[in-house]
């Protein structure tokens, strides 16, 4: 029924309770989850989850906020993306939230890393999982340029994907939608202070929307403050149902269908596994 499009089940606080989490997912009618890779060092753990559980899949990528880790080459991403049950590239993007004493110019390494992921996504025709925080202008500008939207006459497909855990403005959402991207909402949508994000959710068409937990973080109300889990994604769906004025079952059906259309390798891996 429900699909959690973004979680981190390999993180210690969830991996140690995996049987209980999978059971809770089943009880909550959360049929599937996408396990997101944030470093090359953790990829094997993330991929193992996908190989060992028929309702889990994985991505490959290095989070923009991770420093002091193995820097991904194009070849690194392409080799791992070719493996079974790897269905996306990321998470990737830009994050200027913790600049400290650094300037935006100092974050050139993030922009280089982001371009590498975009190139890999276009070469494999796999969707990008994009993270952006305090960097939406650059995130969009590089996506337009490197993603093939600005006069690229090459043979590669245009970049496609999802802006995950969306916390930006309606204008940023409109720009992402105009590029053909999906928008994913997390438990933040249920927070009392998130009225602006609920306004964005009201704007985003249902046929371009995904739901996620980003667990173990950002547990939705009424579980806020607890360790998050894919079993809590129905609360995100319930909030969207209230915003859109539809039944929560409609949200489950539509967002799961959207997930299948975007992460189309999920269907082929289901048929061959």
Secondary structure in CASP SS format (residue, H / E / C, confidence):
PFRMAT SS
TARGET T0000
AUTHOR 0000-0000-0000
METHOD secondary structure of the structure
MODEL  1
X C 1.00
X E 1.00
X E 1.00
X E 1.00
X E 1.00
X E 1.00
X E 1.00
X C 1.00
X C 1.00
X C 1.00
X C 1.00
X H 1.00
X H 1.00
X H 1.00
X H 1.00
X C 1.00
X C 1.00
X H 1.00
X H 1.00
X H 1.00
X H 1.00
X H 1.00
X H 1.00
X H 1.00
X H 1.00
X H 1.00
X H 1.00
X C 1.00
X C 1.00
X E 1.00
X E 1.00
X E 1.00
X E 1.00
X E 1.00
X E 1.00
X C 1.00
X C 1.00
X C 1.00
X C 1.00
X C 1.00
X C 1.00
X C 1.00
X H 1.00
X H 1.00
X H 1.00
X H 1.00
X H 1.00
X H 1.00
X H 1.00
X H 1.00
X H 1.00
X H 1.00
X C 1.00
X C 1.00
X C 1.00
X E 1.00
X E 1.00
X E 1.00
X E 1.00
X E 1.00
X C 1.00
X C 1.00
X C 1.00
X C 1.00
X C 1.00
X C 1.00
X C 1.00
X C 1.00
X C 1.00
X C 1.00
X C 1.00
X C 1.00
X C 1.00
X H 1.00
X H 1.00
X H 1.00
X H 1.00
X H 1.00
X H 1.00
X H 1.00
X H 1.00
X C 1.00
X C 1.00
X C 1.00
X C 1.00
X E 1.00
X E 1.00
X E 1.00
X E 1.00
X E 1.00
X E 1.00
X E 1.00
X E 1.00
X E 1.00
X E 1.00
X C 1.00
X C 1.00
X C 1.00
X C 1.00
X C 1.00
X C 1.00
X C 1.00
X C 1.00
X H 1.00
X H 1.00
X H 1.00
X H 1.00
X H 1.00
X H 1.00
X H 1.00
X H 1.00
X H 1.00
X H 1.00
X H 1.00
X H 1.00
X H 1.00
X H 1.00
X H 1.00
X H 1.00
X H 1.00
X H 1.00
X H 1.00
X H 1.00
X H 1.00
X C 1.00
X C 1.00
X E 1.00
X E 1.00
X E 1.00
X E 1.00
X E 1.00
X E 1.00
X E 1.00
X C 1.00
X C 1.00
X H 1.00
X H 1.00
X H 1.00
X H 1.00
X H 1.00
X H 1.00
X H 1.00
X H 1.00
X H 1.00
X H 1.00
X H 1.00
X C 1.00
X C 1.00
X C 1.00
X C 1.00
X C 1.00
X C 1.00
X C 1.00
X C 1.00
X C 1.00
X C 1.00
X C 1.00
X C 1.00
X C 1.00
X C 1.00
X E 1.00
X E 1.00
X E 1.00
X C 1.00
X C 1.00
X C 1.00
X C 1.00
X C 1.00
X C 1.00
X H 1.00
X H 1.00
X H 1.00
X H 1.00
X H 1.00
X H 1.00
X H 1.00
X H 1.00
X H 1.00
X C 1.00
X C 1.00
X C 1.00
X E 1.00
X E 1.00
X E 1.00
X E 1.00
X C 1.00
X H 1.00
X H 1.00
X H 1.00
X H 1.00
X C 1.00
X C 1.00
X C 1.00
X C 1.00
X H 1.00
X H 1.00
X H 1.00
X H 1.00
X H 1.00
X H 1.00
X H 1.00
X H 1.00
X H 1.00
X C 1.00
X C 1.00
X H 1.00
X H 1.00
X H 1.00
X E 1.00
X E 1.00
X E 1.00
X C 1.00
X C 1.00
X C 1.00
X E 1.00
X C 1.00
X C 1.00
X C 1.00
X C 1.00
X C 1.00
X C 1.00
X C 1.00
X C 1.00
X C 1.00
X C 1.00
X C 1.00
X C 1.00
X C 1.00
X C 1.00
X H 1.00
X H 1.00
X H 1.00
X H 1.00
X H 1.00
X H 1.00
X H 1.00
X H 1.00
X H 1.00
X H 1.00
X H 1.00
X H 1.00
X H 1.00
X H 1.00
X H 1.00
X C 1.00
X C 1.00
X C 1.00
X H 1.00
X H 1.00
X H 1.00
X H 1.00
X H 1.00
X H 1.00
X H 1.00
X H 1.00
X H 1.00
X H 1.00
X H 1.00
X H 1.00
X H 1.00
X H 1.00
X H 1.00
X C 1.00
X C 1.00
X H 1.00
X H 1.00
X H 1.00
X H 1.00
X H 1.00
X H 1.00
X H 1.00
X H 1.00
X C 1.00
END
